[in-house]
Amino acid sequence: MLISSGVKIPTKVDLSSVVTELRITLLFSITISIGVTMQLLAWIFSVSRLTTIVTRQVILVKLTT
């Protein structure tokens, strides 16, 4: 089952082309998942930094008053 837009799949399937297409798809999905993971990590990191800054500010305000 090859999902290709506008590409006619020949009746005699060439094995090497199938393998190549599978490799490309796999590489593509791995790249996307790595990218998503990096974005998620960056977001978590920024949120934790923000939380730390806010906490420090609150502590400072409580100490001074």
MOPAC internal coordinates of N, CA, C and O (Angstrom, degrees):
PM7 1SCF
backbone

  N    0.0000 0     0.00 0     0.00 0    0    0    0
  C    1.4677 1     0.00 0     0.00 0    1    0    0
  C    1.5327 1   111.43 1     0.00 0    2    1    0
  O    1.2310 1   120.69 1   -83.17 1    3    2    1
  N    1.3071 1   116.28 1    96.83 1    3    2    1
  C    1.4471 1   121.26 1   177.88 1    5    3    2
  C    1.5149 1   108.90 1  -104.33 1    6    5    3
  O    1.2310 1   120.78 1   -57.75 1    7    6    5
  N    1.3217 1   116.12 1   122.25 1    7    6    5
  C    1.4585 1   119.85 1   179.53 1    9    7    6
  C    1.5261 1   108.47 1   -94.92 1   10    9    7
  O    1.2310 1   120.80 1   -76.23 1   11   10    9
  N    1.3182 1   116.08 1   103.77 1   11   10    9
  C    1.4640 1   121.27 1   180.00 1   13   11   10
  C    1.5150 1   109.31 1  -133.28 1   14   13   11
  O    1.2310 1   120.45 1   -45.35 1   15   14   13
  N    1.3006 1   116.74 1   134.65 1   15   14   13
  C    1.4663 1   119.94 1  -178.14 1   17   15   14
  C    1.5230 1   109.79 1   -85.39 1   18   17   15
  O    1.2310 1   121.16 1   -60.52 1   19   18   17
  N    1.3154 1   115.38 1   119.48 1   19   18   17
  C    1.4500 1   121.54 1   175.81 1   21   19   18
  C    1.5122 1   114.85 1    71.56 1   22   21   19
  O    1.2310 1   120.04 1  -167.50 1   23   22   21
  N    1.3327 1   117.53 1    12.50 1   23   22   21
  C    1.4634 1   120.14 1   179.43 1   25   23   22
  C    1.5243 1   108.43 1  -108.75 1   26   25   23
  O    1.2310 1   120.98 1   -57.10 1   27   26   25
  N    1.3363 1   115.72 1   122.90 1   27   26   25
  C    1.4565 1   119.74 1   179.86 1   29   27   26
  C    1.5220 1   109.45 1   -81.63 1   30   29   27
  O    1.2310 1   121.17 1   -53.45 1   31   30   29
  N    1.3271 1   115.36 1   126.55 1   31   30   29
  C    1.4583 1   119.82 1   179.09 1   33   31   30
  C    1.5286 1   108.69 1   -83.42 1   34   33   31
  O    1.2310 1   120.45 1   -57.89 1   35   34   33
  N    1.3365 1   116.75 1   122.11 1   35   34   33
  C    1.4638 1   119.69 1  -179.16 1   37   35   34
  C    1.5288 1   111.00 1   -66.43 1   38   37   35
  O    1.2310 1   121.25 1   -27.49 1   39   38   37
  N    1.3288 1   115.21 1   152.51 1   39   38   37
  C    1.4634 1   119.60 1  -178.24 1   41   39   38
  C    1.5287 1   110.53 1   -65.84 1   42   41   39
  O    1.2310 1   120.87 1   140.30 1   43   42   41
  N    1.3325 1   115.94 1   -39.70 1   43   42   41
  C    1.4653 1   119.99 1   175.45 1   45   43   42
  C    1.5378 1   107.48 1   -92.10 1   46   45   43
  O    1.2310 1   120.78 1   -77.32 1   47   46   45
  N    1.3294 1   116.11 1   102.68 1   47   46   45
  C    1.4554 1   120.86 1  -173.95 1   49   47   46
  C    1.5231 1   110.23 1   -77.02 1   50   49   47
  O    1.2310 1   121.05 1   -53.05 1   51   50   49
  N    1.3326 1   115.59 1   126.95 1   51   50   49
  C    1.4463 1   121.48 1   176.78 1   53   51   50
  C    1.5295 1   108.52 1   -80.81 1   54   53   51
  O    1.2310 1   120.98 1   -60.97 1   55   54   53
  N    1.3239 1   115.74 1   119.03 1   55   54   53
  C    1.4616 1   121.54 1  -172.94 1   57   55   54
  C    1.5260 1   112.21 1   -63.85 1   58   57   55
  O    1.2310 1   120.43 1   138.68 1   59   58   57
  N    1.3364 1   116.78 1   -41.32 1   59   58   57
  C    1.4678 1   120.40 1  -177.40 1   61   59   58
  C    1.5245 1   111.73 1   -64.38 1   62   61   59
  O    1.2310 1   120.76 1   142.69 1   63   62   61
  N    1.3391 1   116.16 1   -37.31 1   63   62   61
  C    1.4690 1   119.81 1   179.47 1   65   63   62
  C    1.5263 1   110.44 1   -68.76 1   66   65   63
  O    1.2310 1   120.80 1   143.31 1   67   66   65
  N    1.3424 1   116.07 1   -36.69 1   67   66   65
  C    1.4629 1   120.86 1   177.34 1   69   67   66
  C    1.5268 1   109.88 1   -64.09 1   70   69   67
  O    1.2310 1   120.47 1   134.19 1   71   70   69
  N    1.3206 1   116.71 1   -45.81 1   71   70   69
  C    1.4665 1   122.39 1   178.72 1   73   71   70
  C    1.5195 1   110.38 1   -60.51 1   74   73   71
  O    1.2310 1   121.04 1   135.41 1   75   74   73
  N    1.3446 1   115.62 1   -44.59 1   75   74   73
  C    1.4689 1   120.45 1   178.85 1   77   75   74
  C    1.5148 1   110.98 1   -60.68 1   78   77   75
  O    1.2310 1   120.75 1   135.61 1   79   78   77
  N    1.3428 1   116.16 1   -44.39 1   79   78   77
  C    1.4616 1   120.91 1  -179.26 1   81   79   78
  C    1.5264 1   110.54 1   -64.47 1   82   81   79
  O    1.2310 1   120.56 1   139.82 1   83   82   81
  N    1.3279 1   116.53 1   -40.18 1   83   82   81
  C    1.4638 1   121.60 1   177.90 1   85   83   82
  C    1.5227 1   110.47 1   -63.61 1   86   85   83
  O    1.2310 1   120.74 1   137.28 1   87   86   85
  N    1.3365 1   116.20 1   -42.72 1   87   86   85
  C    1.4663 1   121.05 1   178.47 1   89   87   86
  C    1.5185 1   111.23 1   -60.68 1   90   89   87
  O    1.2310 1   120.81 1   134.54 1   91   90   89
  N    1.3294 1   116.05 1   -45.46 1   91   90   89
  C    1.4673 1   121.60 1   180.00 1   93   91   90
  C    1.5265 1   110.10 1   -61.49 1   94   93   91
  O    1.2310 1   120.86 1   135.22 1   95   94   93
  N    1.3420 1   115.96 1   -44.78 1   95   94   93
  C    1.4648 1   121.04 1   179.68 1   97   95   94
  C    1.5235 1   110.47 1   -62.06 1   98   97   95
  O    1.2310 1   120.80 1   136.24 1   99   98   97
  N    1.3275 1   116.08 1   -43.76 1   99   98   97
  C    1.4593 1   121.88 1  -179.89 1  101   99   98
  C    1.5227 1   110.76 1   -62.89 1  102  101   99
  O    1.2310 1   120.65 1   132.14 1  103  102  101
  N    1.3275 1   116.37 1   -47.86 1  103  102  101
  C    1.4593 1   122.02 1   177.70 1  105  103  102
  C    1.5233 1   111.13 1   -57.45 1  106  105  103
  O    1.2310 1   121.31 1   135.83 1  107  106  105
  N    1.3233 1   115.09 1   -44.17 1  107  106  105
  C    1.4567 1   122.09 1  -179.22 1  109  107  106
  C    1.5294 1   110.88 1   -61.29 1  110  109  107
  O    1.2310 1   120.86 1   132.37 1  111  110  109
  N    1.3335 1   115.96 1   -47.63 1  111  110  109
  C    1.4699 1   120.14 1  -178.53 1  113  111  110
  C    1.5219 1   111.70 1   -67.16 1  114  113  111
  O    1.2310 1   120.35 1   141.65 1  115  114  113
  N    1.3417 1   116.94 1   -38.35 1  115  114  113
  C    1.4685 1   120.95 1   176.83 1  117  115  114
  C    1.5229 1   110.41 1   -62.64 1  118  117  115
  O    1.2310 1   120.83 1   134.85 1  119  118  117
  N    1.3397 1   116.03 1   -45.15 1  119  118  117
  C    1.4672 1   121.04 1   178.76 1  121  119  118
  C    1.5209 1   111.18 1   -59.37 1  122  121  119
  O    1.2310 1   120.60 1   135.44 1  123  122  121
  N    1.3364 1   116.46 1   -44.56 1  123  122  121
  C    1.4647 1   121.18 1   179.69 1  125  123  122
  C    1.5180 1   110.88 1   -62.84 1  126  125  123
  O    1.2310 1   120.49 1   134.78 1  127  126  125
  N    1.3399 1   116.66 1   -45.22 1  127  126  125
  C    1.4690 1   119.89 1  -178.19 1  129  127  126
  C    1.5263 1   111.21 1   -65.41 1  130  129  127
  O    1.2310 1   120.00 1   142.27 1  131  130  129
  N    1.3263 1   117.61 1   -37.73 1  131  130  129
  C    1.4673 1   121.44 1   176.46 1  133  131  130
  C    1.5182 1   109.75 1   -63.76 1  134  133  131
  O    1.2310 1   120.78 1   135.96 1  135  134  133
  N    1.3298 1   116.11 1   -44.04 1  135  134  133
  C    1.4613 1   120.92 1   178.81 1  137  135  134
  C    1.5133 1   112.13 1   -60.42 1  138  137  135
  O    1.2310 1   120.67 1   134.62 1  139  138  137
  N    1.3362 1   116.32 1   -45.38 1  139  138  137
  C    1.4615 1   121.54 1   179.28 1  141  139  138
  C    1.5240 1   110.55 1   -62.56 1  142  141  139
  O    1.2310 1   120.87 1   136.66 1  143  142  141
  N    1.3429 1   115.93 1   -43.34 1  143  142  141
  C    1.4643 1   120.76 1   179.16 1  145  143  142
  C    1.5240 1   110.95 1   -60.92 1  146  145  143
  O    1.2310 1   120.62 1   136.02 1  147  146  145
  N    1.3310 1   116.42 1   -43.98 1  147  146  145
  C    1.4602 1   121.17 1   179.14 1  149  147  146
  C    1.5258 1   110.96 1   -61.19 1  150  149  147
  O    1.2310 1   120.51 1   135.86 1  151  150  149
  N    1.3356 1   116.63 1   -44.14 1  151  150  149
  C    1.4604 1   121.74 1   178.33 1  153  151  150
  C    1.5168 1   111.04 1   -59.69 1  154  153  151
  O    1.2310 1   121.20 1   135.93 1  155  154  153
  N    1.3384 1   115.30 1   -44.07 1  155  154  153
  C    1.4597 1   121.68 1  -179.27 1  157  155  154
  C    1.5299 1   110.30 1   -63.61 1  158  157  155
  O    1.2310 1   120.82 1   135.25 1  159  158  157
  N    1.3372 1   116.04 1   -44.75 1  159  158  157
  C    1.4664 1   120.82 1   179.47 1  161  159  158
  C    1.5246 1   110.95 1   -62.97 1  162  161  159
  O    1.2310 1   120.57 1   137.11 1  163  162  161
  N    1.3314 1   116.51 1   -42.89 1  163  162  161
  C    1.4623 1   121.41 1   179.16 1  165  163  162
  C    1.5298 1   110.40 1   -62.01 1  166  165  163
  O    1.2310 1   120.81 1   138.94 1  167  166  165
  N    1.3252 1   116.05 1   -41.06 1  167  166  165
  C    1.4715 1   121.73 1   179.92 1  169  167  166
  C    1.5227 1   110.84 1   -65.28 1  170  169  167
  O    1.2310 1   120.78 1   133.85 1  171  170  169
  N    1.3480 1   116.12 1   -46.15 1  171  170  169
  C    1.4682 1   121.16 1   178.61 1  173  171  170
  C    1.5252 1   109.77 1   -60.68 1  174  173  171
  O    1.2310 1   120.65 1   136.36 1  175  174  173
  N    1.3387 1   116.37 1   -43.64 1  175  174  173
  C    1.4570 1   121.67 1  -179.56 1  177  175  174
  C    1.5261 1   111.32 1   -60.93 1  178  177  175
  O    1.2310 1   120.73 1   134.28 1  179  178  177
  N    1.3384 1   116.21 1   -45.72 1  179  178  177
  C    1.4667 1   120.06 1  -179.13 1  181  179  178
  C    1.5283 1   111.22 1   -66.43 1  182  181  179
  O    1.2310 1   120.63 1   141.53 1  183  182  181
  N    1.3299 1   116.40 1   -38.47 1  183  182  181
  C    1.4694 1   120.30 1   178.23 1  185  183  182
  C    1.5250 1   110.72 1   -64.48 1  186  185  183
  O    1.2310 1   120.30 1   136.84 1  187  186  185
  N    1.3321 1   117.03 1   -43.16 1  187  186  185
  C    1.4639 1   120.64 1   179.89 1  189  187  186
  C    1.5243 1   111.00 1   -66.22 1  190  189  187
  O    1.2310 1   120.73 1   142.30 1  191  190  189
  N    1.3317 1   116.20 1   -37.70 1  191  190  189
  C    1.4675 1   119.93 1   176.66 1  193  191  190
  C    1.5181 1   110.75 1   -63.55 1  194  193  191
  O    1.2310 1   121.12 1   136.15 1  195  194  193
  N    1.3196 1   115.47 1   -43.85 1  195  194  193
  C    1.4555 1   121.69 1   179.15 1  197  195  194
  C    1.5282 1   110.30 1   -60.81 1  198  197  195
  O    1.2310 1   121.06 1   134.85 1  199  198  197
  N    1.3348 1   115.58 1   -45.15 1  199  198  197
  C    1.4641 1   121.36 1   178.88 1  201  199  198
  C    1.5274 1   110.41 1   -59.99 1  202  201  199
  O    1.2310 1   120.53 1   136.70 1  203  202  201
  N    1.3333 1   116.60 1   -43.30 1  203  202  201
  C    1.4606 1   121.81 1   179.53 1  205  203  202
  C    1.5202 1   110.75 1   -61.70 1  206  205  203
  O    1.2310 1   120.55 1   134.57 1  207  206  205
  N    1.3355 1   116.56 1   -45.43 1  207  206  205
  C    1.4682 1   121.65 1  -179.89 1  209  207  206
  C    1.5258 1   110.42 1   -62.21 1  210  209  207
  O    1.2310 1   120.74 1   133.79 1  211  210  209
  N    1.3381 1   116.19 1   -46.21 1  211  210  209
  C    1.4637 1   121.03 1  -179.89 1  213  211  210
  C    1.5280 1   110.53 1   -62.03 1  214  213  211
  O    1.2310 1   120.57 1   135.98 1  215  214  213
  N    1.3355 1   116.51 1   -44.02 1  215  214  213
  C    1.4674 1   121.48 1   179.08 1  217  215  214
  C    1.5231 1   110.65 1   -60.15 1  218  217  215
  O    1.2310 1   120.26 1   135.79 1  219  218  217
  N    1.3187 1   117.11 1   -44.21 1  219  218  217
  C    1.4702 1   121.48 1   178.75 1  221  219  218
  C    1.5282 1   110.68 1   -60.36 1  222  221  219
  O    1.2310 1   121.51 1   135.56 1  223  222  221
  N    1.3345 1   114.72 1   -44.44 1  223  222  221
  C    1.4673 1   119.56 1   179.78 1  225  223  222
  C    1.5311 1   110.82 1   -60.54 1  226  225  223
  O    1.2310 1   120.91 1   135.48 1  227  226  225
  N    1.3281 1   115.87 1   -44.52 1  227  226  225
  C    1.4634 1   121.40 1  -179.83 1  229  227  226
  C    1.5264 1   110.42 1   -61.94 1  230  229  227
  O    1.2310 1   120.69 1   135.78 1  231  230  229
  N    1.3355 1   116.29 1   -44.22 1  231  230  229
  C    1.4600 1   121.16 1   179.10 1  233  231  230
  C    1.5232 1   110.19 1   -62.49 1  234  233  231
  O    1.2310 1   120.34 1   135.62 1  235  234  233
  N    1.3354 1   116.95 1   -44.38 1  235  234  233
  C    1.4602 1   121.49 1   178.91 1  237  235  234
  C    1.5240 1   111.15 1   -60.43 1  238  237  235
  O    1.2310 1   120.83 1   135.96 1  239  238  237
  N    1.3222 1   116.02 1   -44.04 1  239  238  237
  C    1.4671 1   120.93 1   179.82 1  241  239  238
  C    1.5302 1   109.88 1   -63.44 1  242  241  239
  O    1.2310 1   119.93 1   137.54 1  243  242  241
  N    1.3179 1   117.73 1   -42.46 1  243  242  241
  C    1.4639 1   121.74 1  -179.68 1  245  243  242
  C    1.5202 1   111.02 1   -66.93 1  246  245  243
  O    1.2310 1   120.14 1   145.38 1  247  246  245
  N    1.3226 1   117.34 1   -34.62 1  247  246  245
  C    1.4602 1   121.43 1  -179.86 1  249  247  246
  C    1.5244 1   111.26 1   -70.55 1  250  249  247
  O    1.2310 1   121.02 1   139.66 1  251  250  249
  N    1.3429 1   115.65 1   -40.34 1  251  250  249
  C    1.4617 1   119.34 1  -175.38 1  253  251  250
  C    1.5296 1   112.53 1   -76.37 1  254  253  251
  O    1.2310 1   120.09 1   153.39 1  255  254  253
  N    1.3502 1   117.44 1   -26.61 1  255  254  253
  C    1.4651 1   118.92 1  -178.34 1  257  255  254
  C    1.5226 1   111.95 1   -92.09 1  258  257  255
  O    1.2310 1   120.10 1   180.00 1  259  258  257

